[in-house]
Each structure stands twice: as structure tokens, then as C-alpha cells.
């Protein structure tokens, strides 16, 4: 399963609910960016500049990978010719595509009137075809071992159920990102604190999506509904179990006791604390041991896949501002 995501079709990832959900769900988010935008970052939107500077969005240069994209140009040219024939009597608005993303396709597409030259370094393609092109490019790049990413978009590109639409449906139910603003610092802190738990959660969701997409289409809606309810029940149970730990007992909170010089303890929670000095009261020993046991219990709960949804709600939602 992929651990990362590539956004398409635009260079700038929109600073919306979609962005927050994507950053929370995937280990890393990339955008396909021409070289000139990496050396002249002011060509990016202000928010995109902030995201790339913070390391939340990585820039992928397509020119570095074309030699590894087997049959990419041939496959898209075939699709584009068919699309052009099927839609020759229709009129579409056009979208700009940077010439660097087209590789050697540029001249062929212009000659066939599939694309038309614009002010360099841009060409224009009908919006539906441009979106198809970017989807294929993002998917091909993501399939490379060194990128290991799923193509994601905030566009409603198809009415059909796909793994992407099923995933979005489930996440909107069990991980509903509020419509608001969240600071880059809050996202960075959240990923630093809880990013190591993302994979268990993501694996669980991806397995559910694969099971659903493999079913007969007539049964999928009911299965999605049942899956959302089951996962939400798991989240509710975990939230109940974690509620006593919201006010974390940390090593920092135990330091006043430990710092008295009366006793130190092994940090392996599987063993009993071992006194190394004498004079501590039983109540102090009990308080420290209960604190360590509480931390151990909390960590065990966090390892459950659906715990990540609860932690997101508690630790990230609180960071949202109007």
C-alpha cells in the first residue's frame, strides 16, 4: 500500500479542508511542480510557499522522472485521440498545462490540435482532457518505488465509485475535518506527535476500501454504510477508554516526585519500579507507579488503528480557529 499522496491537477494545493484531510491521512504530500517554480518560489501561491517551506508539501519535478515512466506518452496519446474523436462536436473551456509536464508530447499534441500553444511555457488543453492528463501523470509518478504515492484530487472527476471516492466517503464520516483554518505550526506539531500512528489507521481504511470495491456494485452502498457504523463504534469505544488520559500524566509531571532524590525507576513499564534510595513514603511510590502504568495503558490504546481518529479530533480540531 502507498504511504504518500500526489496532488493533481494544479501546481498549488488548495488551502482547504481537502488539504488538511490529506496531510492528516498520508505520510507525505507532493505536488508536480516545474523547475522554474522551485528556483522562483514567488511564482507559487503564498500558502503554497508556506507549505513547501514547512516541509508539509514536497515538490516533484516531472522532468526528473520521464525516463522511468514506461509507455506514459504513448498511453496518453492513445487516450487523447479517442477523447478528441468522441468529443469533437462539443465545446469546452481550456486549462493551462506547463510544457515541462508534457515531455516530448508537446509537439505531437499541438500538431494534432489536441493542445494549443499558449504564451511560453504554457499550452492549453480542454479542461476534462487536461484533468485526465494530470491524473495519468500523477498515477504513473506515484507508481515509482521511490515516490510510492496515491494520486489524489479535490475535483469531482467521476460519478462512479472508486477506491478514492469510497475512502473519501468513509473519512468524511469518521474523520470529519472542520471547515475552518488550521495553522501550519499546528499541523506540524500534530504530525510530529502522532505521525507514527498514521500507518496503522491508513492500512485499516485502505483494507476496508479494497474489500468494498471488490464487491458486487449493488452491495457497495450498504457495505459502506455498515463499515462507517462499525468504525465509528470502534472510535467511540476508544474515546471512552482514552477519556481518563486526556490530561496526560507525563514524565514531566512526575519529575517533582522523582526529583526529590528519594527514588528512581526503570522506564521499562513491564517491570516493577526498583527503589535505589531509601526514605520514600508508600504513597509517593504508589503515585509514581500508577503514573507509569497509566502512561503504558495510554500507549497501548494509541496503537489501535482507530485511536488515530480520536487523537485527531482531540489534538487537531482544537487547533482550528475561525
C-alpha positions as a printed NumPy array, in Angstrom:
array([[  0.   ,   0.   ,   0.   ],
       [  1.164,   3.516,  -0.748],
       [  2.164,   5.721,   2.162],
       [  2.187,   9.054,   0.358],
       [ -0.021,  11.169,  -1.913],
       [  0.47 ,  13.242,  -5.077],
       [ -1.941,  16.086,  -5.679],
       [ -3.313,  16.901,  -9.127],
       [ -4.251,  18.717, -11.355],
       [ -2.817,  22.074, -10.237],
       [  0.599,  23.2  ,  -9.027],
       [ -0.773,  24.937,  -5.923],
       [ -2.54 ,  22.633,  -3.484],
       [ -5.717,  24.488,  -2.43 ],
       [ -5.66 ,  25.561,   1.262],
       [ -8.98 ,  23.908,   2.06 ],
       [-10.48 ,  21.126,   4.149],
       [ -9.142,  18.732,   1.475],
       [ -5.562,  19.814,   2.225],
       [ -5.894,  19.221,   5.97 ],
       [ -7.534,  15.826,   5.454],
       [ -4.797,  14.798,   3.014],
       [ -1.971,  15.874,   5.314],
       [ -3.571,  14.043,   8.237],
       [ -4.161,  10.81 ,   6.296],
       [ -0.946,  10.396,   4.277],
       [  2.666,  10.422,   5.432],
       [  3.741,  12.882,   2.774],
       [  2.001,  15.063,   0.186],
       [  3.65 ,  16.044,  -3.103],
       [  2.741,  18.37 ,  -5.927],
       [  4.011,  18.196,  -9.516],
       [  5.949,  21.422,  -9.952],
       [  8.013,  22.678, -12.926],
       [ 11.627,  23.527, -12.229],
       [ 11.15 ,  27.286, -12.605],
       [  8.766,  27.31 ,  -9.617],
       [ 11.429,  25.75 ,  -7.391],
       [ 14.014,  28.431,  -8.212],
       [ 11.444,  31.234,  -8.208],
       [  9.143,  30.255,  -5.327],
       [  7.272,  33.564,  -5.522],
       [  5.504,  32.104,  -8.566],
       [  3.727,  29.796,  -6.138],
       [  0.756,  30.985,  -4.119],
       [  1.637,  32.42 ,  -0.711],
       [  0.088,  29.454,   1.084],
       [  1.947,  27.001,  -1.141],
       [  5.212,  28.787,  -0.348],
       [  4.497,  28.359,   3.351],
       [  3.575,  24.677,   2.945],
       [  6.716,  23.829,   0.979],
       [  8.949,  25.825,   3.34 ],
       [  7.482,  23.924,   6.28 ],
       [  8.039,  20.593,   4.526],
       [  4.336,  19.728,   4.512],
       [  4.22 ,  19.645,   0.702],
       [  7.108,  18.282,  -1.359],
       [  7.749,  19.48 ,  -4.899],
       [  8.187,  16.821,  -7.609],
       [  9.94 ,  17.818, -10.817],
       [  8.409,  15.743, -13.64 ],
       [ 11.428,  16.153, -15.897],
       [ 13.473,  14.043, -13.476],
       [ 11.2  ,  11.015, -13.93 ],
       [ 10.026,  10.873, -17.562],
       [ 12.67 ,   8.299, -18.467],
       [ 11.171,   5.964, -15.83 ],
       [  7.512,   6.341, -16.871],
       [  7.048,   3.325, -19.118],
       [  4.682,   3.981, -22.044],
       [  3.278,   7.114, -20.405],
       [  3.373,   9.278, -23.532],
       [  2.103,   6.501, -25.801],
       [ -0.787,   5.689, -23.463],
       [ -1.898,   9.287, -23.075],
       [ -1.669,   9.964, -26.8  ],
       [ -3.984,   6.995, -27.443],
       [ -6.466,   8.239, -24.832],
       [ -6.282,  11.813, -26.111],
       [ -7.004,  10.811, -29.721],
       [-10.057,   8.797, -28.65 ],
       [-11.258,  11.616, -26.406],
       [-10.873,  14.119, -29.215],
       [-12.87 ,  11.963, -31.614],
       [-15.679,  11.294, -29.123],
       [-15.995,  14.961, -28.171],
       [-15.301,  16.716, -31.474],
       [-18.773,  18.261, -31.627],
       [-18.643,  19.614, -28.069],
       [-17.212,  22.849, -26.744],
       [-15.058,  23.016, -23.625],
       [-13.242,  25.643, -21.62 ],
       [ -9.467,  25.309, -21.622],
       [ -6.919,  24.826, -18.862],
       [ -3.221,  25.68 , -18.894],
       [ -0.634,  22.9  , -18.648],
       [  3.042,  23.672, -18.175],
       [  5.154,  22.472, -21.085],
       [  7.59 ,  20.746, -18.703],
       [  4.833,  18.316, -17.677],
       [  4.285,  17.216, -21.282],
       [  7.782,  15.994, -22.021],
       [  8.143,  15.042, -25.693],
       [  4.348,  15.051, -26.143],
       [  4.236,  18.793, -26.636],
       [  4.809,  18.989, -30.404],
       [  2.627,  15.956, -31.176],
       [ -0.32 ,  17.272, -29.166],
       [ -0.096,  20.7  , -30.797],
       [  0.211,  19.241, -34.305],
       [ -2.888,  17.082, -33.716],
       [ -4.749,  20.094, -32.305],
       [ -5.257,  18.196, -29.055],
       [ -3.46 ,  21.037, -27.319],
       [ -2.758,  24.557, -28.465],
       [  0.299,  26.671, -27.845],
       [ -0.067,  29.486, -25.358],
       [  2.411,  32.027, -24.084],
       [  5.546,  30.018, -23.337],
       [  5.949,  27.892, -21.21 ],
       [  2.234,  27.034, -21.26 ],
       [ -0.085,  25.096, -23.531],
       [ -3.847,  24.799, -23.292],
       [ -5.991,  21.678, -23.305],
       [ -9.75 ,  21.221, -22.846],
       [-10.294,  21.074, -19.082],
       [-11.605,  17.457, -18.981],
       [ -8.666,  16.234, -21.062],
       [ -6.152,  18.273, -19.043],
       [ -7.509,  16.671, -15.868],
       [ -7.185,  13.216, -17.426],
       [ -3.607,  14.012, -18.41 ],
       [ -2.677,  15.166, -14.912],
       [ -4.396,  12.144, -13.357],
       [ -2.379,   9.759, -15.519],
       [  0.867,  11.641, -14.89 ],
       [  0.288,  11.694, -11.109],
       [ -0.618,   7.992, -11.081],
       [  2.425,   6.991, -13.128],
       [  4.731,   9.034, -10.906],
       [  3.152,   7.579,  -7.78 ],
       [  3.751,   4.04 ,  -9.038],
       [  7.503,   4.587,  -8.959],
       [  9.106,   2.856,  -5.97 ],
       [ 10.965,   5.976,  -4.882],
       [  7.743,   8.013,  -4.781],
       [  5.237,   5.39 ,  -3.574],
       [  2.197,   7.666,  -3.7  ],
       [ -1.507,   7.624,  -4.481],
       [ -2.855,  10.282,  -6.844],
       [ -5.379,  12.486,  -5.028],
       [ -7.513,  15.417,  -6.121],
       [-10.177,  17.71 ,  -4.753],
       [-12.005,  17.601,  -8.092],
       [-15.136,  15.519,  -8.524],
       [-13.774,  13.816, -11.599],
       [-16.105,  10.833, -11.801],
       [-19.587,   9.901, -10.558],
       [-18.529,   6.254, -10.235],
       [-17.423,   4.6  ,  -7.045],
       [-13.655,   4.167,  -6.923],
       [-11.321,   3.463,  -4.041],
       [-10.731,   7.227,  -3.84 ],
       [-14.425,   8.091,  -3.564],
       [-15.056,   5.27 ,  -1.081],
       [-12.098,   6.421,   1.017],
       [-13.384,   9.989,   0.999],
       [-16.878,   8.851,   1.991],
       [-15.573,   6.86 ,   4.959],
       [-13.149,   9.568,   6.098],
       [-15.811,  12.263,   5.924],
       [-17.806,  10.183,   8.378],
       [-15.19 ,   9.018,  10.856],
       [-12.631,  11.819,  10.462],
       [-14.707,  14.901,   9.629],
       [-12.309,  17.816,   9.229],
       [-13.998,  21.056,  10.333],
       [-14.422,  23.82 ,   7.785],
       [-12.083,  26.394,   9.175],
       [ -8.439,  27.331,   9.326],
       [ -5.62 ,  25.491,  10.961],
       [ -2.137,  26.869,  11.33 ],
       [  0.873,  25.267,   9.72 ],
       [  2.511,  25.11 ,  13.154],
       [ -0.449,  23.102,  14.485],
       [ -0.248,  20.653,  11.577],
       [  3.483,  20.244,  12.039],
       [  3.079,  19.617,  15.761],
       [  0.3  ,  17.119,  15.175],
       [  2.289,  15.162,  12.586],
       [  5.364,  15.251,  14.828],
       [  3.41 ,  13.985,  17.843],
       [  1.171,  11.414,  16.165],
       [  2.544,  10.804,  12.673],
       [  3.958,   7.436,  13.753],
       [  0.37 ,   6.227,  14.285],
       [ -0.87 ,   7.156,  10.818],
       [  0.103,   3.942,   9.054],
       [ -1.997,   1.623,  11.213],
       [ -5.023,   3.835,  10.685],
       [ -4.418,   4.199,   6.949],
       [ -3.842,   0.463,   6.447],
       [ -7.145,  -0.25 ,   8.148],
       [ -9.051,   2.213,   5.947],
       [ -7.353,   1.05 ,   2.741],
       [ -8.185,  -2.584,   3.525],
       [-11.822,  -1.635,   4.055],
       [-11.879,   0.249,   0.746],
       [-10.339,  -2.668,  -1.146],
       [-12.905,  -5.054,   0.336],
       [-15.748,  -2.737,  -0.694],
       [-14.538,  -2.083,  -4.25 ],
       [-14.144,  -5.831,  -4.811],
       [-17.819,  -6.435,  -4.013],
       [-20.712,  -6.501,  -6.444],
       [-21.647,  -2.897,  -7.189],
       [-25.225,  -3.424,  -5.995],
       [-23.963,  -4.25 ,  -2.484],
       [-21.413,  -1.473,  -2.071],
       [-23.689,   1.256,  -0.687],
       [-24.934,  -0.98 ,   2.114],
       [-21.411,  -2.222,   2.843],
       [-20.097,   1.348,   3.043],
       [-22.868,   2.254,   5.487],
       [-22.122,  -0.784,   7.66 ],
       [-18.385,  -0.092,   7.558],
       [-18.823,   3.525,   8.636],
       [-21.012,   2.481,  11.565],
       [-18.623,  -0.263,  12.669],
       [-15.585,   2.002,  12.518],
       [-17.415,   4.778,  14.348],
       [-18.38 ,   2.315,  17.09 ],
       [-14.709,   1.384,  17.451],
       [-13.765,   5.057,  17.666],
       [-16.411,   5.721,  20.315],
       [-15.164,   2.8  ,  22.418],
       [-11.57 ,   4.016,  22.157],
       [-12.592,   7.563,  23.011],
       [-14.324,   6.306,  26.16 ],
       [-11.211,   4.338,  27.089],
       [ -8.909,   7.31 ,  26.451],
       [-11.017,   9.922,  28.206],
       [ -9.301,   9.376,  31.589],
       [ -5.958,  10.117,  29.902],
       [ -6.82 ,  13.431,  28.236],
       [ -4.892,  15.146,  30.99 ],
       [ -1.738,  13.244,  30.256],
       [  0.401,  12.061,  33.121],
       [  3.825,  12.694,  31.64 ],
       [  7.342,  12.229,  32.907],
       [  7.393,  15.985,  33.348],
       [  4.514,  15.78 ,  35.795],
       [  6.314,  13.012,  37.696],
       [  9.595,  14.892,  37.98 ],
       [  8.703,  16.715,  41.228],
       [  8.45 ,  13.292,  42.883],
       [ 11.42 ,  11.758,  41.157],
       [ 13.452,  14.919,  41.633],
       [ 13.305,  14.663,  45.413],
       [ 16.201,  12.254,  45.261],
       [ 14.153,   9.675,  47.08 ],
       [ 13.706,   7.141,  44.321],
       [ 14.357,   6.413,  40.645],
       [ 12.657,   3.852,  38.478],
       [ 13.321,   1.807,  35.395],
       [ 11.396,   3.118,  32.381],
       [ 10.511,  -0.388,  31.213],
       [  6.824,  -0.455,  32.13 ],
       [  6.755,  -4.231,  32.129],
       [  8.726,  -4.388,  35.384],
       [  8.097,  -3.227,  38.893],
       [  9.838,   0.043,  39.869],
       [ 13.033,  -0.602,  41.731],
       [ 13.949,   1.716,  44.635],
       [ 17.578,   2.819,  44.687],
       [ 17.43 ,   5.066,  47.734],
       [ 15.598,   4.813,  50.972],
       [ 13.12 ,   7.082,  52.713],
       [ 10.211,   7.442,  50.272],
       [  6.719,   7.019,  51.641],
       [  4.458,   4.3  ,  50.273],
       [  2.045,   6.901,  48.881],
       [  4.779,   8.512,  46.781],
       [  5.894,   5.14 ,  45.42 ],
       [  2.295,   4.276,  44.601],
       [  1.688,   7.618,  42.848],
       [  4.711,   7.223,  40.61 ],
       [  3.965,   3.608,  39.753],
       [  0.331,   4.426,  38.954],
       [  1.511,   7.255,  36.734],
       [  3.867,   4.979,  34.814],
       [  1.155,   2.331,  34.498],
       [ -1.238,   4.973,  33.212],
       [  1.244,   6.014,  30.525],
       [  1.708,   2.388,  29.492],
       [ -2.059,   1.873,  29.231],
       [ -2.45 ,   5.032,  27.188],
       [  0.247,   3.938,  24.752],
       [ -1.426,   0.546,  24.314],
       [ -4.723,   2.222,  23.412],
       [ -2.98 ,   4.552,  20.948],
       [ -1.701,   1.574,  18.972],
       [ -5.234,   0.6  ,  17.954],
       [ -5.848,   1.767,  14.36 ],
       [ -8.973,   3.798,  15.115],
       [ -7.282,   5.601,  18.008],
       [ -5.762,   7.91 ,  15.416],
       [ -9.204,   9.33 ,  14.603],
       [ -9.795,  10.112,  18.274],
       [ -6.377,  11.74 ,  18.622],
       [ -7.022,  13.817,  15.513],
       [-10.298,  15.081,  16.911],
       [ -8.833,  15.882,  20.304],
       [ -5.447,  17.298,  19.321],
       [ -6.002,  18.886,  15.917],
       [ -9.599,  20.074,  15.936],
       [ -8.798,  22.174,  18.992],
       [ -6.221,  23.999,  16.882],
       [ -8.795,  25.226,  14.387],
       [ -9.63 ,  28.91 ,  14.511],
       [-12.421,  30.877,  12.865]])
